[in-house]
Amino acid sequence: MDFAHDDRTEELRTSLLQFMDDHVHPAEPVFAEQIAALEDRWAWDSVPVLAELRAEARSRGLWNAFLPGDQGAGLTNLQYAPLAEITGRSGELAPAALNCAAPDTGNMEVLSMFGTDEQRRRWLEPLLAGEIRSAFAMTEPDVASSDATNISTQIVRDGDEYVLNGRKWWITGAMNPNCEIFIVMGKTDPDADRHRQQSMILVPRDTPGLEVKRGMEVFGYDDHEHGGHAELVFNDVRVPATNLIGEEGGGFGVAQARLGPGRIHHCMRSIGVAERAIELMCERAEGRVAFGRPIADQGVVRGWIAESRVKLEQLRLLVLKTAWLMDTVGNKGAHTEIQAIKIATPETVQWILDKAIQVHGAGGLSQDFPLARSYAGIRTLRFADGPDEVHKNSLAKNEMRRQASQRGA
């Protein structure tokens, strides 16, 4: 068993680390200042410093690193994992600089796997070029969306068109005026089998009847760097029937294909969040004096630091194993591990962030450090792409079936 990165991964990793140190981290305050100066603060991807970073990322071969094959950097999940981790250290800026930011990554994967030639030409190509943004509209306020079969937005065929009616919320990226296309999940046949009732369809932003109603806050943060989370209303929204993604009734399958890679990408970046939190925790512990000595001398603080390192190393190994399985046996074969990292990552990183905040004292709650914002972002991952409890329930049922099969054998 070899734990070393292969040559290409190490080359890209070295280049990305240098890119982060020389360009991304120095640009973080500039990025914040330029966003604050915007007339529309949601249009975060239009600031000059991001364009400069994107040009540099392209020159280093880091552009679209998440996407395998000719359309992206051609990396495997295992090769991309350490790169995604590094970008997590500057989650508001680095993923966007590499065109590897959610929700565009998942939407590009959907269009790449299921889109028609015309859909790819019209929407995938400008997304790959970083010219537009996109959103994925699945979650709804009126139903428990943890069960995707509950989705109630109506998608009704009317001649050569589909008509949409319904509400969505927590739609990431939708507040950004540069978000030009929505992938919307809704019901086309409520009488079909429960996993064949849903379909996915493309809805351009300027379609009459589509209203971006309001932005949603997370613990008081508006997340404007990612285009904001929004509530949407669809009122007799008409789009051509050719905007359907895949086949009618295939929406649940498309959603599962999209969410698998998305979950591991979130986990990879979250490890980078935790690494930066540990760095800040150690720096703060060594630099602050309480009751006559550095707080780094306190046994409880050393315990937090030690436990953070142990927990993070365990988590990283599980995520890398999952990436390797996705490459070797496919997303379906890695389903158990994908669920495991989705359960373990937010809980582990949230614990580490909590301890880093505690070491920072009241400063850890403030805007002067990235910890509070990171905590809010990580806490959302315990809902995003399915809440913890759904994944734990499914994982437990699979484990019980596996154990019963072994006993029978």
VOGU-3710 file (C-alpha; in Angstrom, 3 decimals, decimal comma):
1> mdfahddrte> 0,000/0,000/0,000  1,528/3,280/-1,180  0,402/6,508/0,513  2,503/8,811/-1,685  0,974/11,028/-4,368  1,786/10,099/-7,950  4,103/12,359/-9,943  1,377/14,389/-11,660  -0,516/14,983/-8,431  2,651/16,086/-6,659
11> elrtsllqfm> 3,519/18,435/-9,517  0,054/20,038/-9,481  -0,008/20,117/-5,690  3,319/21,960/-5,582  2,090/24,431/-8,182  -1,191/24,993/-6,332  0,506/25,552/-2,981  2,737/28,163/-4,579  -0,304/29,708/-6,271  -2,067/29,925/-2,905
21> ddhvhpaepv> 0,912/31,494/-1,120  1,901/33,926/-3,883  -1,507/34,899/-5,237  -4,642/33,636/-3,439  -3,934/34,421/0,220  -2,581/37,923/-0,571  -5,690/38,528/-2,691  -8,181/37,641/0,076  -8,436/41,182/1,556  -8,474/42,683/-1,949
31> faeqiaaled> -11,309/40,332/-2,920  -13,318/41,437/0,140  -12,708/45,129/-0,614  -13,720/44,786/-4,260  -16,909/42,914/-3,367  -17,795/45,629/-0,821  -17,396/48,239/-3,560  -19,761/46,493/-5,979  -23,093/48,062/-6,779  -24,563/44,551/-6,617
41> rwawdsvpvl> -22,674/42,650/-3,907  -24,011/39,322/-5,166  -22,026/39,631/-8,422  -18,873/38,475/-6,651  -17,406/36,747/-9,710  -17,099/40,019/-11,630  -14,377/41,603/-9,464  -11,016/42,264/-11,198  -8,853/40,332/-8,726  -10,734/37,097/-9,451
51> aelraearsr> -10,153/37,501/-13,197  -6,429/37,856/-12,497  -6,390/34,721/-10,349  -8,304/32,742/-12,967  -5,784/33,682/-15,649  -2,968/32,482/-13,403  -4,803/29,229/-12,611  -5,283/28,541/-16,321  -1,587/29,084/-16,998  -0,743/26,522/-14,309
61> glwnaflpgd> -3,086/23,836/-15,698  -5,335/24,025/-12,637  -8,491/25,173/-14,446  -11,510/22,822/-14,157  -9,348/20,413/-12,159  -12,454/18,694/-10,744  -13,698/17,377/-14,097  -12,150/14,178/-15,503  -11,688/13,610/-19,223  -10,864/16,051/-21,993
71> qgagltnlqy> -13,217/18,769/-20,737  -11,336/19,176/-17,458  -7,807/18,592/-16,217  -8,169/14,840/-16,745  -7,565/13,992/-13,094  -8,951/11,054/-11,160  -10,815/11,612/-7,897  -7,738/10,462/-6,003  -5,559/12,966/-7,857  -8,013/15,810/-7,366
81> aplaeitgrs> -8,551/15,146/-3,636  -5,356/16,816/-2,319  -5,899/19,778/-4,645  -9,443/20,303/-3,386  -8,151/20,124/0,173  -5,708/22,928/-0,529  -8,421/25,138/-2,050  -10,501/24,644/1,109  -7,960/26,766/2,968  -9,428/29,778/1,151
91> gelapaalnc> -12,926/28,554/0,477  -14,385/31,891/-0,610  -11,762/32,481/-3,292  -9,596/29,502/-4,309  -12,295/27,136/-5,688  -13,721/29,961/-7,802  -10,235/30,868/-9,050  -9,875/27,299/-10,376  -13,492/27,195/-11,666  -14,030/24,395/-9,159
101> aapdtgnmev> -16,729/26,020/-7,019  -20,100/24,551/-6,146  -22,793/24,453/-7,408  -21,270/24,925/-10,867  -19,094/21,828/-10,522  -22,079/19,526/-10,019  -24,075/21,229/-12,759  -21,203/20,860/-15,219  -21,011/17,162/-14,337  -24,758/16,776/-14,965
111> lsmfgtdeqr> -24,555/18,480/-18,350  -21,447/16,517/-19,250  -23,080/13,168/-18,372  -26,716/13,723/-19,345  -26,950/16,848/-21,510  -27,762/16,866/-25,210  -25,279/18,274/-27,700  -27,248/21,525/-27,833  -27,504/21,773/-24,021  -23,775/21,280/-23,733
121> rrwlepllag> -23,076/23,892/-26,395  -25,457/26,437/-24,894  -24,699/25,976/-21,184  -21,777/23,629/-20,485  -19,247/25,403/-22,680  -19,699/28,855/-21,073  -19,667/27,241/-17,623  -16,401/25,479/-18,418  -15,019/28,819/-19,614  -16,120/30,537/-16,383
131> eirsafamte> -18,240/33,015/-18,353  -21,516/32,359/-16,508  -22,747/30,857/-13,235  -25,488/28,319/-12,522  -27,695/26,962/-9,735  -29,256/23,629/-8,784  -32,869/23,997/-7,603  -33,971/20,967/-5,607  -34,766/21,834/-1,961  -38,264/23,135/-1,155
141> pdvassdatn> -39,759/24,959/1,882  -43,092/23,109/1,943  -41,864/19,500/2,081  -39,141/17,513/3,879  -36,587/17,601/1,077  -34,338/15,116/2,884  -36,609/12,641/1,061  -36,098/13,691/-2,550  -39,255/11,861/-3,622  -41,215/14,505/-1,683
151> istqivrdgd> -40,273/17,216/-4,174  -43,564/18,821/-5,189  -42,703/21,440/-7,816  -44,828/20,597/-10,855  -43,317/20,118/-14,311  -46,242/19,548/-16,684  -45,961/18,825/-20,409  -47,975/21,170/-22,634  -47,328/20,502/-26,304  -43,743/21,432/-27,118
161> eyvlngrkww> -43,215/23,007/-23,708  -43,064/22,181/-20,019  -44,808/24,409/-17,461  -43,304/24,759/-13,964  -45,093/25,802/-10,776  -43,663/25,649/-7,262  -41,245/27,072/-4,692  -37,601/26,360/-3,914  -35,239/27,644/-1,240  -31,588/27,444/-0,179
171> itgamnpnce> -30,681/27,548/-3,877  -26,971/28,312/-3,813  -25,714/30,866/-6,321  -29,136/32,100/-7,355  -28,681/35,654/-6,033  -25,783/36,214/-8,410  -27,013/38,098/-11,511  -24,425/36,157/-13,515  -26,262/32,917/-12,648  -27,887/32,441/-16,034
181> ifivmgktdp> -29,220/28,880/-15,831  -31,060/26,791/-13,238  -31,240/23,007/-13,196  -34,646/22,407/-11,614  -35,962/19,164/-10,141  -39,719/18,627/-10,048  -42,490/16,092/-10,599  -43,611/15,219/-14,093  -45,736/12,188/-13,131  -47,020/11,996/-9,525
191> dadrhrqqsm> -48,676/8,641/-10,275  -45,499/6,840/-11,360  -43,246/4,737/-9,120  -41,894/7,022/-6,364  -38,410/7,076/-7,911  -39,754/7,737/-11,420  -41,942/10,741/-10,649  -39,199/13,365/-10,894  -37,454/15,019/-13,824  -34,705/17,593/-14,296
201> ilvprdtpgl> -35,109/20,564/-16,602  -33,108/23,643/-17,592  -34,675/27,029/-16,845  -32,871/30,197/-18,004  -32,860/33,021/-15,472  -34,756/35,448/-17,716  -37,700/33,083/-18,262  -41,019/34,853/-17,477  -42,596/33,633/-14,247  -39,286/32,797/-12,504
211> evkrgmevfg> -38,830/35,065/-9,474  -35,730/35,170/-7,293  -37,675/36,166/-4,192  -35,069/36,735/-1,462  -31,650/35,807/-0,151  -31,302/33,338/2,728  -28,864/33,868/5,613  -26,858/31,214/7,479  -26,303/32,242/11,124  -26,512/35,844/9,913
221> yddhehggha> -24,051/35,361/7,033  -25,373/36,024/3,537  -22,656/33,994/1,786  -22,423/36,581/-0,975  -19,062/35,200/-2,111  -20,864/32,173/-3,530  -23,741/34,088/-5,051  -26,014/33,672/-2,059  -28,678/31,131/-1,154  -32,077/32,159/-2,514
231> elvfndvrvp> -35,763/31,400/-2,365  -37,328/30,994/-5,809  -40,894/31,028/-7,081  -41,971/29,362/-10,335  -45,311/30,719/-11,565  -46,398/29,189/-14,890  -42,794/29,160/-16,097  -42,658/27,841/-19,665  -39,554/26,321/-21,239  -39,085/24,236/-24,417
241> atnligeegg> -39,461/20,475/-24,027  -35,911/20,196/-25,373  -34,707/21,668/-22,054  -35,423/18,365/-20,310  -32,228/16,725/-19,030  -32,152/13,031/-19,839  -35,483/11,245/-19,960  -38,759/12,139/-18,316  -38,901/10,385/-14,946  -35,121/10,131/-14,716
251> gfgvaqarlg> -34,605/13,062/-12,362  -33,985/11,022/-9,226  -31,203/9,087/-10,946  -29,638/12,296/-12,261  -29,753/13,777/-8,751  -27,978/10,762/-7,262  -25,314/10,885/-9,978  -24,777/14,571/-9,246  -24,694/14,387/-5,458  -22,097/11,597/-5,140
261> pgrihhcmrs> -19,139/13,559/-6,534  -20,480/16,729/-4,935  -20,363/15,147/-1,490  -16,730/14,116/-1,807  -15,748/17,546/-3,169  -17,305/19,188/-0,098  -15,435/16,767/2,160  -12,109/17,374/0,437  -12,399/21,135/0,791  -13,578/20,815/4,389
271> igvaeraiel> -10,323/19,094/5,339  -8,520/22,210/4,116  -10,804/24,314/6,330  -9,808/22,191/9,323  -6,100/22,376/8,511  -6,233/26,162/8,474  -8,193/26,122/11,742  -5,496/24,004/13,422  -2,799/26,384/12,189  -4,678/29,370/13,589
281> mceraegrva> -5,358/27,532/16,850  -1,661/26,757/17,391  -0,590/30,292/16,488  -3,140/31,825/18,855  -2,287/29,427/21,685  1,392/30,284/21,487  0,826/34,030/21,216  -1,700/34,654/23,998  -0,797/34,828/27,689  -3,339/34,188/30,438
291> fgrpiadqgv> -2,612/33,930/34,181  1,072/34,438/33,575  1,787/31,866/30,902  0,935/31,094/27,253  -2,368/29,311/26,909  -0,449/26,721/24,861  0,859/25,501/28,228  -2,646/24,597/29,354  -3,236/20,856/29,218  -6,791/21,247/27,943
301> vrgwiaesrv> -5,589/23,335/24,988  -2,861/20,829/24,137  -5,488/18,115/24,327  -7,658/19,943/21,784  -4,700/20,366/19,441  -3,706/16,710/19,706  -7,260/15,455/19,238  -7,732/17,767/16,259  -4,693/16,308/14,515  -5,760/12,710/15,204
311> kleqlrllvl> -9,345/13,294/14,076  -8,242/15,077/10,901  -5,709/12,417/9,880  -8,351/9,706/10,323  -10,801/11,713/8,252  -8,325/12,386/5,453  -7,547/8,671/5,082  -11,258/7,836/4,826  -11,817/10,528/2,198  -8,821/9,370/0,150
321> ktawlmdtvg> -10,019/5,771/0,347  -13,423/6,917/-0,915  -11,832/8,801/-3,805  -9,822/5,705/-4,725  -12,939/3,525/-4,644  -14,836/5,972/-6,849  -12,013/5,684/-9,374  -11,748/1,900/-9,220  -15,280/0,567/-8,630  -17,412/3,618/-9,450
331> nkgahteiqa> -19,701/5,829/-7,409  -22,181/3,028/-6,808  -19,483/0,711/-5,512  -18,234/3,465/-3,207  -21,722/4,320/-1,933  -21,091/3,198/1,654  -17,854/5,172/1,903  -19,458/8,270/0,340  -22,125/8,109/3,030  -19,478/7,595/5,708
341> ikiatpetvq> -17,467/10,682/4,761  -20,647/12,731/4,431  -21,466/11,791/8,030  -17,958/12,098/9,469  -16,592/15,199/7,770  -18,942/17,982/8,912  -19,065/16,631/12,479  -15,273/16,319/12,709  -14,462/19,679/11,117  -17,167/21,405/13,149
351> wildkaiqvh> -15,556/19,994/16,330  -12,133/21,280/15,288  -13,516/24,716/14,403  -15,305/24,889/17,754  -12,051/24,273/19,606  -10,179/26,790/17,435  -12,863/29,393/18,207  -12,578/28,631/21,937  -8,798/29,131/21,858  -9,295/32,480/20,108
361> gagglsqdfp> -11,697/33,692/22,795  -14,177/36,361/21,715  -12,015/37,040/18,666  -12,992/33,656/17,307  -16,583/34,839/17,023  -15,646/37,974/15,112  -15,064/38,937/11,504  -11,350/39,401/12,263  -10,745/35,675/11,860  -12,238/33,221/9,328
371> larsyagirt> -13,384/30,758/12,002  -16,959/31,930/12,626  -17,780/32,114/8,921  -16,173/28,714/8,392  -18,214/27,282/11,271  -21,433/28,556/9,680  -20,443/27,046/6,336  -19,486/23,670/7,779  -22,663/23,498/9,855  -24,715/23,785/6,657
381> lrfadgpdev> -23,012/20,647/5,308  -24,882/18,622/7,911  -27,962/19,419/5,799  -26,541/19,937/2,297  -26,814/16,911/-0,005  -28,858/15,150/2,669  -28,918/15,518/6,485  -26,738/13,384/8,766  -29,666/11,299/9,969  -30,675/10,157/6,480
391> hknslaknem> -27,158/8,984/5,688  -26,761/7,279/9,075  -30,055/5,443/8,625  -29,135/4,253/5,143  -25,616/3,278/6,152  -26,913/1,305/9,149  -29,425/-0,591/7,004  -26,721/-1,494/4,500  -24,406/-2,628/7,292  -27,100/-4,819/8,821
401> rrqasqrga> -27,800/-6,407/5,422  -24,071/-7,028/4,928  -23,720/-8,602/8,346  -26,801/-10,793/7,832  -25,411/-11,957/4,478  -22,096/-12,909/6,113  -23,859/-14,831/8,847  -25,862/-16,703/6,232  -22,697/-17,585/4,322
//
